[in-house]
């Protein structure tokens, strides 16, 4: 027996959130309801003074923690280098979580 028609699988769940880092440079996003497995994360920071880098510090189905460091540019003997990074507080982080 053949069947006719078109089946479209349901779209993957996508959640978006915006948060601000605390004094330790971390911001935690809570996913409600939790994902069945750790989601695929895309995170970005808003522009600001200094060089900013981020990393995903923790990721579970229920929450994701992003850590942000900031370092200022330093000129040494006429060559621009980056100073050692420190935890960046008050940085706005945009996060997108997609079900795996």
ChimeraX attribute file (.defattr): number of C-alpha atoms within 10 A of each C-alpha:
attribute: neighborCount
match mode: 1-to-1
recipient: residues
	/A:1	2
	/A:2	3
	/A:3	5
	/A:4	5
	/A:5	4
	/A:6	6
	/A:7	6
	/A:8	5
	/A:9	6
	/A:10	6
	/A:11	7
	/A:12	9
	/A:13	11
	/A:14	14
	/A:15	15
	/A:16	14
	/A:17	13
	/A:18	15
	/A:19	17
	/A:20	17
	/A:21	20
	/A:22	16
	/A:23	12
	/A:24	14
	/A:25	19
	/A:26	24
	/A:27	23
	/A:28	20
	/A:29	20
	/A:30	13
	/A:31	17
	/A:32	10
	/A:33	8
	/A:34	13
	/A:35	19
	/A:36	11
	/A:37	12
	/A:38	18
	/A:39	23
	/A:40	13
	/A:41	18
	/A:42	12
	/A:43	16
	/A:44	17
	/A:45	17
	/A:46	9
	/A:47	10
	/A:48	10
	/A:49	9
	/A:50	14
	/A:51	14
	/A:52	20
	/A:53	15
	/A:54	18
	/A:55	13
	/A:56	16
	/A:57	13
	/A:58	12
	/A:59	17
	/A:60	15
	/A:61	18
	/A:62	16
	/A:63	17
	/A:64	20
	/A:65	16
	/A:66	23
	/A:67	21
	/A:68	27
	/A:69	20
	/A:70	22
	/A:71	17
	/A:72	14
	/A:73	14
	/A:74	13
	/A:75	10
	/A:76	9
	/A:77	7
	/A:78	7
	/A:79	7
	/A:80	10
	/A:81	12
	/A:82	14
	/A:83	14
	/A:84	11
	/A:85	15
	/A:86	14
	/A:87	20
	/A:88	21
	/A:89	18
	/A:90	16
	/A:91	23
	/A:92	17
	/A:93	22
	/A:94	17
	/A:95	18
	/A:96	16
	/A:97	22
	/A:98	15
	/A:99	16
	/A:100	13
